[in-house]
């Protein structure tokens, strides 16, 4: 894996689909599908936390040559990726051969997969279906996280929501 693995969401999304992982795409990539202009260099997902799905997720991650990402070791730290090990954390910052992939089992301000899937928006991307968190749920999570970038993003996301409501009228 090179020092600067370029982000290729197509590989990540297609591999998740190939192994039938149930997840909701969250964060900036989910927002971009709905008109958010900011670029992102990673994918963020909230997977369903069933044993079968975690086994599928672990298999997917192994196929993507997963390692744990840290700022001090951007090439990644080896990770014994199993369903049992995934259960041990609520947030995983990972690096794969297709770039960064962060897993948040319970994003700030949410109850996790079951909560997010209720309002998720279905998209066809790279010849596969995926569910992205709704803009309202993305705003809710960013508001709860309350990081400086989140505060800026919320302003833009609210404008997109207003524009979308106006367009529907």
C-alpha positions in Angstrom: 0.0 0.0 0.0 1.5 3.3 -1.0 2.0 6.3 1.4 -0.7 8.3 -0.4 -3.4 5.8 -1.3 -5.8 7.7 -3.6 -9.4 7.6 -2.7 -11.5 5.5 -5.0 -15.1 5.3 -3.7 -16.1 3.0 -6.7 -13.9 0.2 -5.4 -15.2 0.6 -1.8 -18.9 0.7 -2.8 -18.7 -2.2 -5.3 -16.8 -4.4 -2.8 -19.4 -3.6 -0.1 -22.1 -4.6 -2.5 -20.3 -7.7 -3.7 -20.2 -9.0 -0.1 -23.8 -7.8 0.6 -22.9 -5.5 3.5 -25.9 -3.6 4.8 -24.9 -0.1 5.6 -25.9 3.6 5.4 -23.4 5.9 3.8 -22.9 8.9 6.1 -20.8 12.1 6.1 -19.7 14.3 3.3 -19.9 11.5 0.6 -23.5 10.9 1.5 -24.2 14.6 1.4 -22.4 15.0 -2.0 -24.9 12.5 -3.5 -27.6 15.0 -2.4 -25.9 18.2 -3.8 -23.4 19.1 -1.1 -20.4 20.8 -2.8 -17.5 20.0 -0.5 -15.1 17.3 -1.8 -14.1 14.5 0.6 -11.2 12.1 0.6 -12.9 9.3 2.5 -16.1 7.2 2.8 -18.0 7.0 6.1 -20.4 4.2 6.8 -22.7 3.0 9.5 -23.1 -0.8 9.1 -25.9 -2.9 10.5 -24.5 -4.6 13.6 -25.8 -8.1 13.1 -23.4 -11.1 13.3 -24.0 -12.0 9.6 -23.5 -8.4 8.4 -20.3 -8.0 10.5 -18.9 -11.2 9.0 -19.7 -9.8 5.5 -18.1 -6.5 6.5 -14.9 -8.2 7.8 -14.6 -10.2 4.6 -15.1 -7.0 2.6 -12.4 -5.2 4.5 -10.0 -8.1 4.1 -10.5 -8.0 0.3 -9.7 -4.2 0.5 -6.4 -4.9 2.3 -7.6 -3.0 5.4 -5.3 -1.5 8.0 -6.0 0.9 10.9 -5.3 4.5 9.9 -3.6 6.9 12.2 -2.1 10.4 11.5 1.3 9.2 12.7 1.2 6.0 10.5 -0.8 7.0 7.4 0.2 3.7 5.6 -1.7 1.9 8.4 -1.2 -0.4 11.3 -1.9 -4.1 10.7 -5.4 -5.1 11.8 -6.7 -8.6 12.5 -10.1 -7.8 10.9 -12.8 -10.2 12.2 -16.4 -9.6 13.1 -15.5 -10.1 16.8 -12.8 -7.5 16.6 -15.1 -5.0 14.7 -17.5 -5.3 17.6 -14.9 -4.1 20.1 -15.1 -0.5 18.8 -17.7 2.1 18.0 -15.5 4.0 15.5 -12.9 2.6 13.2 -10.6 4.8 11.1 -9.3 2.6 8.3 -7.1 2.8 5.3 -7.7 0.4 2.4 -6.2 -0.1 -1.1 -9.0 2.2 -2.3 -8.3 4.9 0.3 -9.8 5.9 3.6 -12.9 4.2 5.0 -14.3 5.2 8.4 -16.9 3.0 10.2 -19.1 4.6 12.9 -21.5 2.2 14.4 -23.3 5.0 16.2 -22.6 8.4 14.7 -23.0 11.4 17.0 -26.7 12.3 17.5 -28.0 9.0 16.1 -28.9 5.6 17.4 -26.9 3.9 14.5 -28.0 1.9 11.5 -31.6 1.2 12.5 -32.2 4.9 13.1 -30.4 6.1 10.0 -32.0 3.6 7.6 -35.5 4.9 8.4 -34.9 8.1 6.5 -32.1 7.0 4.2 -32.2 7.9 0.5 -31.7 5.2 -2.0 -29.2 5.8 -4.8 -27.9 3.8 -7.7 -24.1 4.4 -7.8 -21.6 2.4 -9.8 -24.3 0.0 -11.0 -25.3 -0.9 -7.4 -27.9 0.4 -4.9 -26.8 2.1 -1.7 -28.5 4.0 1.0 -27.2 7.4 2.1 -28.2 9.2 5.3 -30.8 11.9 4.7 -29.6 15.5 4.8 -31.7 16.0 7.9 -29.9 13.1 9.6 -26.5 14.3 8.4 -27.3 17.7 9.9 -28.5 16.1 13.2 -25.2 14.2 13.4 -23.0 17.1 12.5 -24.9 19.3 15.1 -24.3 16.7 17.8 -20.6 16.4 16.9 -20.2 20.2 16.8 -16.7 20.3 15.2 -15.7 23.6 13.4 -16.0 21.9 10.0 -19.4 20.5 11.0 -20.7 24.0 11.9 -19.7 25.3 8.4 -21.2 22.3 6.7 -24.5 22.7 8.5 -25.0 26.2 7.1 -24.6 24.8 3.5 -26.7 21.7 4.2 -29.6 23.8 5.5 -29.5 25.9 2.4 -29.6 22.8 0.2 -32.6 21.6 2.2 -34.4 24.9 1.7 -33.6 24.9 -2.0 -34.9 21.3 -2.3 -38.2 22.2 -0.5 -38.6 25.3 -2.8 -38.0 23.2 -5.9 -40.7 20.7 -4.8 -43.3 23.4 -4.4 
